[in-house]
Amino acid sequence: MNSLRFIFLAAAMSASVAQAAPKTSIYGYVEGYYEKVDDTPSVNTTTPSENPGEFQVPNLNVMIQSVGDGTKAYINLSGADAGTVNVNNAWAEMDLHGEMVRFRIGKLYRPFGLYNEMLDAVPTYIGIESPELYDSDHLMLSRETNMMIHGRLAAGPGFLNWSLTTGNDDAIDTNTPLGVDLRWNMGSKWLVGASYYTSGGKVGYDSDFKGGVLPYWTEDEYSVSGIYGQYRDESWTVQVAYYASSHEGTRASDICTNTLDDRLNERFNCSGTPDLNGEFDAKTYYIRAGYDVYLKSGTLTPYVQYDYYENPEMLPVKSEGGDNEAGISNDGSFVKATLGTVYRPQANLALKLDYSQHIQEVDTVSNSTIDGDSENYGEVRFSFSYFWQL
């Protein structure tokens, strides 16, 4: 009898373990990418800079997701140009109160606007380049964080997603950074949201961890806030967003040894005692729209995009922590207008082609006067991306 009881108990335990075993899936994205930028204007010289065409083959993401009873784990590995493998994400999650309250810890993309969590999923969205908010040349804040409490609540005709995040978001001393994101899905078509981030005190630049601090600032206290919205039906996708960031801190004492145009020389008072106490506001907004045309052989999605970015502290040289967009502009701003199309012969495959015009004023002559003329240059991009799953 005891032997029979043991057999039944062991069978019951095995069945329980089998039911509780998490379900694991492996999937990912592969992208081949080509970009050609026209000759670009340069500060302090009338000779433009030549830009060779650039291939990135492949951009690769391998993702592993494990879902259990009230738990989840996720790993996202990336390897640009088939080179070094990087760990973009590695986190574990558990439900604290069903889907209303969940806890996640590890290395994760913060919920912040429409794109931060989905930029690796290249075939799934219209367009090729990310909004300027997430451009690695002028990030407004770090894309990654380490801990999140989040959830989903019923709200009217839809539901509300909320999240609170914190972690090693900048070079941290004693500050506590905090990120907040709220988004309301109003039924199946409309989504509106708001995001906020604060460094929680003065932080410094870390070359190994890109955030919102400029390389030549020894300390900076900043915040980022914005709103966003999306409309989507069986044909249209329309997205809008606006973000602003305020900064206050101290510039490095050798700031005037950088390559500067007349505007920045004047801003930093490089002709006298350099002004090391700084404050500035950066902002960006975008409008993006695409329309799905259903063909016998797939889906064609023409799209338009309009991006604006402004940062009056941006340096003109990438190697010194700047960029060749906002950094070379008379007022630290530029506009990028894009026309493109996505062709999806099948749901997991996307071929994208677009063309952008960059528009800004550039001071090409160093004469102690901010007198640059309007300049514009083109950029063509092609992307071939594929979603796979085991």
Number of C-alpha atoms within 10 A of each C-alpha: 6 6 8 9 10 11 12 11 12 12 12 12 12 12 12 11 11 10 11 13 13 17 11 13 13 13 14 19 22 24 24 17 19 15 17 16 18 17 16 18 24 21 24 18 13 13 12 13 12 11 12 11 12 12 14 14 17 18 19 22 23 19 19 15 18 16 18 15 12 15 16 18 19 19 19 20 16 22 18 16 16 12 12 9 14 12 14 17 18 19 18 19 20 20 18 15 11 11 14 15 16 19 18 20 19 18 21 24 21 22 26 25 23 20 15 18 15 12 16 20 17 24 25 16 14 23 27 21 13 13 23 20 26 18 11 15 18 24 16 28 23 20 21 24 23 19 22 24 19 22 19 18 14 12 13 11 10 15 16 19 19 21 21 19 24 21 19 16 24 25 20 18 11 10 15 16 20 18 24 21 22 20 23 22 20 16 12 11 14 15 20 20 21 20 20 20 23 21 25 16 16 21 24 22 20 14 11 8 14 22 24 25 26 24 20 20 20 17 20 23 20 24 23 21 19 20 21 20 20 18 16 16 12 9 11 15 19 18 18 19 22 18 21 19 21 17 18 17 19 19 21 15 13 10 17 17 8 16 15 22 28 21 23 23 18 17 14 20 14 16 9 9 9 18 17 17 12 15 16 13 16 19 21 22 21 21 17 19 20 23 21 18 14 12 11 6 10 13 18 20 21 20 21 20 22 18 20 21 22 23 21 20 22 28 27 24 18 13 9 14 17 21 17 17 27 27 30 29 31 24 20 23 22 22 21 22 17 20 16 21 21 27 21 20 15 11 13 14 21 24 19 23 19 22 19 20 18 18 19 23 20 27 26 24 17 17 11 11 12 18 16 19 13 12 15 18 15 17 16 18 21 19 21 21 23 20 18 12 11 6
